[in-house]
Amino acid sequence: MARPKRIDQELVQKAQSVVAKTTDLQELREAQSILLPALHGMTLEETASLLGVSRATVHRLQTRFRQKSRGTYVVKLHGGRRRVNMSLEEERAFLAPWAEQAKEGGVLVVSVMRADLSQRLGRPVRPSVLYRLLARHGWRKVAPDTRHPKTDPAVQEDWKKNSWRRWIPC
């Protein structure tokens, strides 16, 4: 069995003052995670069931409260993009020549772009890597419409009825 955590009286007083004046639920839980074991002799499990969190979360709340009271707490944001192949600036530089080609009305072929990306990274890449890169920079697939926007079905039917194929000489 692990030894019980000793909570000093100064920390208990800070927790009591936080409970009295806080309006933030997270700060209240942090203070309660200190007060319940200190004043009522509760274990981590009992404190966890009372607060409605897990035992490990109670320990995290206590640690966070201690760090905040000492002024050593640093917010560590988890963030994203951990598996980046290139930075955003490098991606923009990669797409720059292709953007020029697209502005001139050229058709971009993904397989060619993917081969260029593979060469730049020095390893093969899946097509989804390139598609996600393009989506990240606001590129989208623009395909021609299946029919012209000014198409009139009535005119087409009229033409079919009067076309030379249907013309029968008298």
Summary of the structure (lengths in Angstrom):
residues: 170
radius of gyration: 33.3
end to end distance: 108.7
largest distance: 113.7
contacts: 335
relative contact order: 0.06
helix: 59%
strand: 0%
